[in-house]
Amino acid sequence: MSGEAMSLAGARATLDQAQLRATRCRLAVLQVFHAAPQQRLTVDAIAEQLLLQGAWISVPSIYKTVRGLVARQVLEKDWHDSGRSVFWLRGHGAAQEHQIACRCCQRSIAVRDAELARVVGRICDAHGLRLGAAALRIQVICAACQDDPGARRRMAPCASIHRSSFVPEMP
């Protein structure tokens, strides 16, 4: 069975499990996710993948479909640093991803560390919070931007930080 046929079968199985009708748009969108289940995608990235596959579906139709799949808990949603929503296939985003990012150039690296995920998870659980796609983001200034005198003028503002009265205990 080819990869495309496998992703179509996976898309149909996912829709059956969610008790959703298999529409052309739902099948196409889910095929993109089943082709790369660990990937987090924006709606624009989904549209691009569909165009590469030869399927033209309008961006508003993709938005509507993705919103419906999130509501039925087929897809997960979180916010990307660019302010856009990112989506992934539910159950395939188990590896908690943290980020270290340069405030100037926005270059970032993903950090997947089980112990760090446990500590952050415990803190969130203790305060009734839920981890998102990028649970912890550490902002730094990279070496290239430190040497660039104009880099600090282009620096992204820090997100507002609300400090609570607790200091978490580290294991």
C-alpha positions in Angstrom: 0.0 0.0 0.0 1.4 3.4 -1.0 2.0 6.2 1.5 -0.9 8.2 -0.1 -3.3 5.2 0.2 -2.2 4.7 3.8 -2.8 8.3 4.7 -6.2 8.2 3.0 -7.1 5.0 5.0 -5.9 6.7 8.2 -8.0 9.8 7.4 -11.1 7.7 6.9 -10.4 5.7 10.1 -10.0 9.0 12.0 -13.3 10.4 10.7 -15.1 7.1 11.4 -13.8 7.1 15.0 -14.9 10.8 15.4 -18.3 9.9 13.9 -17.8 12.5 11.2 -18.9 12.3 7.5 -16.0 11.9 5.1 -16.2 15.1 3.1 -13.6 15.9 0.4 -12.2 18.7 2.5 -12.0 16.7 5.7 -10.3 13.8 3.9 -7.8 16.1 2.2 -6.9 17.9 5.4 -6.5 14.8 7.4 -4.4 13.2 4.7 -1.9 16.0 5.2 -1.7 15.2 8.9 -1.5 11.5 8.5 1.3 11.8 6.0 3.4 13.5 8.7 1.6 12.9 12.1 4.3 14.6 14.3 4.2 17.8 12.3 2.6 21.0 13.6 1.0 23.0 10.7 -0.6 26.4 10.2 -3.6 26.6 7.8 -1.3 28.2 5.2 1.1 25.2 5.4 -1.9 22.8 5.1 -3.1 24.7 2.0 0.5 24.6 0.5 0.6 20.8 1.1 -2.7 20.3 -0.5 -1.6 22.3 -3.6 1.5 20.1 -3.9 -0.8 17.1 -3.8 -2.9 18.7 -6.6 -5.9 19.4 -4.4 -7.1 23.0 -4.4 -9.2 23.9 -1.4 -9.8 27.5 -0.4 -8.1 28.7 2.8 -11.5 29.7 4.4 -12.7 26.1 3.8 -9.5 24.8 5.4 -10.1 27.1 8.4 -13.7 25.9 8.8 -12.6 22.2 8.5 -9.8 22.6 11.0 -12.0 24.4 13.5 -14.5 21.6 13.3 -11.8 18.9 13.7 -10.5 20.7 16.8 -14.0 20.9 18.2 -14.4 17.2 17.7 -11.0 16.6 19.3 -9.4 15.1 16.2 -6.8 17.9 16.0 -5.0 19.9 18.7 -4.5 23.6 18.5 -2.0 26.0 20.0 -0.4 29.4 19.1 2.8 29.8 17.2 5.2 32.7 18.0 4.1 34.4 14.8 0.6 34.8 16.3 -0.9 32.1 14.0 -2.5 28.9 15.2 -0.7 25.6 14.7 -2.5 22.3 14.5 -1.5 18.7 14.9 -3.1 15.3 15.0 -4.4 14.5 18.5 -2.3 11.9 20.2 0.8 12.6 18.1 2.1 15.6 20.0 3.1 13.7 23.1 6.7 14.9 23.1 6.5 18.2 25.0 8.5 20.8 23.1 10.1 23.8 24.8 11.9 26.5 22.9 14.9 28.7 23.4 14.7 31.7 21.0 16.6 34.8 20.1 14.6 38.0 20.8 16.2 39.8 17.9 16.2 37.4 15.0 13.6 35.0 16.3 15.8 32.0 15.5 14.8 29.2 17.8 15.7 25.7 18.8 13.3 23.0 20.2 14.2 21.4 23.4 12.7 18.0 24.3 13.7 17.0 27.7 11.6 14.5 29.7 12.7 15.8 33.2 12.1 19.5 32.2 8.6 18.4 30.9 7.8 16.7 34.1 8.8 19.7 36.2 6.9 22.2 34.1 3.9 19.8 34.0 3.9 19.5 37.8 3.9 23.3 38.2 1.1 23.7 35.7 -1.0 20.9 37.3 -0.5 22.6 40.7 -2.0 25.8 39.3 -4.7 24.4 37.1 -2.9 25.2 33.8 -2.5 23.1 30.6 0.7 22.8 28.6 0.5 24.0 25.0 2.7 23.1 22.0 5.6 25.2 23.1 5.1 25.0 26.9 8.2 26.9 27.9 9.9 29.6 25.9 13.2 31.0 27.0 14.2 34.3 25.3 17.9 34.9 24.7 20.1 37.0 22.4 22.2 34.9 20.1 25.9 35.5 19.5 25.2 36.9 15.9 22.7 39.5 17.2 25.0 40.4 20.1 27.6 41.4 17.6 25.1 43.3 15.4 24.7 46.9 16.8 21.3 47.3 15.0 19.9 44.0 16.3 18.5 45.4 19.6 16.4 48.0 17.7 14.8 45.1 15.9 14.2 43.1 19.1 10.8 41.6 19.6 9.2 42.8 22.8 9.1 40.3 25.7 5.7 38.9 26.5 4.3 40.3 29.7 5.3 38.1 32.5 3.1 37.6 35.5 5.0 36.5 38.5 3.1 34.5 41.1 4.0 34.2 44.8 5.3 30.7 44.5 8.8 29.5 43.8 8.7 26.0 42.4 10.9 23.4 44.0 13.3 21.7 41.6 13.8 18.0 42.0 
